[in-house]
């Protein structure tokens, strides 16, 4: 026997083997339709008896295995059912002849046979026949099951007669010697009269009768016969048949202990055979011993037809522990015979199935290891595949998942062995997929990332902006399985899918390899894998669509969340000039009117969730919004990322993809992704999409390990207009820093003389898509120590508002009048500088460095002496700063009560208009009056009018110096007063010391 049955199990010893085969040409579909119905009749209860008969059907059975039927009767083909198509009476004789030819193949062992004929009608059909059944077609054959039951009953009749005949043999000492095929030549010329030979014949026959009893449903009888056979065969060292007797004893005991079966077949077996012992409740108790046979109880031929005495005398069934010991002993006897390799292999498989039920995995693995090393004849490739597949299933059965995966992987490689003319790459791929669980692999990257990384990988890098050393840690989980083996298996999947002609599968598996095994790849392996991936994607780009496989398995998409690695995601607010503000109203003063309670834990909880997820600023419909990502390139080469954009939900969003190149092991690198919300509502940034190495990926934030984010949900309000301003003044180098925290979008500067007026012309351009409907202008002078006289800034908004609503792209002008009136009075006591000759006053230089930028100063004689630089001297230029706020709104946003605020910073430098170069006195006409003479110098390019309270106005041309007289009530009062002169603009000037002669 050279063809093992890898599906053998212990309970098969009680079955009758029936072969079902087609005769002539029968379609495979029709044959297996009837075969399935025939197999449904797998057991029947014997009439007028409590016994049950079990049938094992096969549609293919090697005839050489049938020669071992005497050794183990369950290997003997006792029934033959043939199925044929015959549509005319002319073909019937030939068809019937083929049926007889088929019977001759198994003729030596057949008990009975049947022929099912489909399609034949006429007189032949009407003739009653017991061995032939006629049906018009494959649909109209309701009596198939009934005929099979009748057929099995006929098999039982023959079986029972043979059992009784063998058990009651009256031939005296001439018991025939049962042999296996390879033994027949060894027994030629032996002394058949020797006691040794007779015992051998008795032992083998007793074992044979035990097999027949087991098949006939007489379990306890078979146990007794097996025990007797063991004793007889052990005494003559007939090891091969002793092993068979021990195996039969084990099988009967397994059938007794495990009614549900050991082969994993559906449905529990119901035993209604011979009476079970009263100790059934204790049948799992260890220590059941073999029965001791009384030689006096035997007949002359060694067989006692009445076994009831033995049944009552001992516990014939083996305990679960003894079953395994007897299996080991039987297998050791089988191993002594080279030609019994198949028997030994099948015994190992049966023992493994029993141990699997007993949950004794380590002992089962020893039997399987022995089965691996059993040397059979030269197997074909198909037989090798079957052998490795069964070994894999058995290892899986006992919980050795990785070893099961190993043998299944060997079977997969055997499918594409070089000796096969047409390699079965599809079968290879299917088997490789089945090995994944054994190697702790799942083709879903989500499952892989939950508990997958073996070691925590740590990469130290320099921060892109601070230079501080930071730690970039990967997934902190533990990796299950051997990464090197897993990578090898994934490479085999890639190659098998390519040879199948499915490049999309190759891309998917290679993407999975790169994504999940990135931490275990060397630098050179990373380069090789990425190069292979680019070669595949050049023909078939990677997508995010699931791939359905023929077996019902679906391969999920593999997003490249590690290429690049994202560590931080931050939604950015709009620029200060574009941020929307809510108009305040009386109703808006209340924070919440939903609850009458001051504190509610439910509200607090909800607020906490909002704080964690929703951001407190708004985006505006139609405006460009930004999200900043901090990314890291883990590859040892430059990483090119294309088509990188945002994934959002809740609002229609137009993502504007970007492309970037990250240097090798770049460290954290900022990337800003932009997009435009097209509708209003609440938008959630779910992640981002990329294209790397030709693979398109949708990377969701929920699936990114260790990512930091301040929130991913923001409200999008209706569209608002966008205002852009330009002025007639140059931009200022000074940046205003208002205490209120307002951000200034533009700063302009101007330099004026005290009392001078300047027009500031502002162009208002609507660069948005909505009309500008409302505009409010306010000003705020920043905190200053200088005292202002009059209005510093003034404007008329009516002319500008007359151009509203300002449509997109239109421009309106707005004029602001800047007037500076400051107090330049001297802050010192004048009396301290008086001398006998009079009061000396020195002037500032006629050319000011602050004025050279705006307009040329009239050059004159410098009057600033070196002593003017003495300590205590101060600058004559004063500064004013103000902020112009433009509050505007329009479109749908205005309807919802939103506006925007645009701020313009104004920096004004003010210089004095006149200087006093000399101060002297005149003799007084009264003791209560005094006269001062002042030389007044006009430092501007304009004509000035200086007026005093006691004299007429004095007109000064540009650069002109004239003397004026001031009359004051009493000299003593002069020293305590402020000396001021005023131009036509009521400009105050500063009093300075007199320069030396």
PyMOL commands that set and color helices and strands:
alter all, ss='L'
color gray80, all
select helices_A, chain A and resi 10-14+28-39+63-68+73-75+89-105+123-126+144-167+181-187+195-215+219-235+239-257+278-282+295-297+308-313+320-334+338-358+361-372+381-397+401-414+425-434+437-439+445-450+483-499+503-516+518-520+523-537+587-589+601-613+701-703+798-801+830-833+866-869+891-895+971-975
alter helices_A, ss='H'
color red, helices_A
select strands_A, chain A and resi 15-23+43-45+52-58+77-85+112-118+132-135+458-462+469-473+547-548+554-555+565-571+580-582+614-620+624-632+639-649+653-656+658-662+669-677+681-692+695-700+708-709+713-717+723-727+746-753+757-766+774-781+793-795+811-819+834-835+838-839+878-889+898-911+914-922+930-938+944-946+954-956+961-968
alter strands_A, ss='S'
color yellow, strands_A
deselect
rebuild
show_as cartoon
